[in-house]
Amino acid sequence: MHACLANAGVVPDQHLVLNRLGAVKRQHGECTEGEVEAVWREVEAALERLAAG
């Protein structure tokens, strides 16, 4: 992932590992609503940290 971003000249400020946030990888399957909500809360928290600088 970092190499792909570097090729585009992008340096990440945050790195969110979705399976550590409660998302479960399923082959040809969707996330549960609970997984989506849990991950989204973490994404919002990361955005707030970035905005706060």
C-alpha positions as CSV (number, residue, x, y, z in Angstrom):
1,M,0.0,0.0,0.0
2,H,2.7,2.5,1.0
3,A,4.6,1.8,-2.3
4,C,1.4,2.5,-4.4
5,L,0.9,5.8,-2.5
6,A,4.5,6.7,-2.9
7,N,4.3,6.2,-6.6
8,A,1.5,8.7,-6.7
9,G,3.5,11.1,-4.5
10,V,1.1,10.7,-1.5
11,V,2.3,10.4,2.1
12,P,-0.3,9.0,4.5
13,D,-1.1,10.8,7.7
14,Q,-3.1,8.0,9.1
15,H,-3.2,4.2,8.5
16,L,-6.4,2.4,9.4
17,V,-6.3,-1.4,9.3
18,L,-9.9,-2.3,8.9
19,N,-9.8,-5.8,10.3
20,R,-8.3,-4.4,13.5
21,L,-11.3,-2.1,13.6
22,G,-13.8,-5.0,13.5
23,A,-14.3,-5.6,9.8
24,V,-14.1,-9.2,8.7
25,K,-12.9,-10.1,5.2
26,R,-15.3,-12.5,3.5
27,Q,-14.8,-13.8,0.0
28,H,-17.6,-12.5,-2.2
29,G,-19.4,-11.2,0.9
30,E,-20.5,-7.9,2.4
31,C,-19.8,-6.4,5.7
32,T,-22.4,-6.5,8.4
33,E,-24.1,-3.3,9.4
34,G,-22.3,-3.5,12.8
35,E,-18.9,-3.7,11.1
36,V,-19.7,-0.7,8.9
37,E,-20.8,1.3,12.0
38,A,-17.7,0.3,14.0
39,V,-15.3,1.1,11.2
40,W,-17.1,4.4,10.4
41,R,-16.7,5.6,14.0
42,E,-13.0,5.0,13.8
43,V,-12.8,6.8,10.4
44,E,-14.6,9.8,11.9
45,A,-12.3,9.8,14.9
46,A,-9.2,9.7,12.6
47,L,-10.6,12.6,10.6
48,E,-11.2,14.7,13.7
49,R,-7.6,14.0,14.8
50,L,-6.3,15.1,11.4
51,A,-8.5,18.3,11.4
52,A,-7.2,19.2,14.9
53,G,-3.7,19.0,13.5
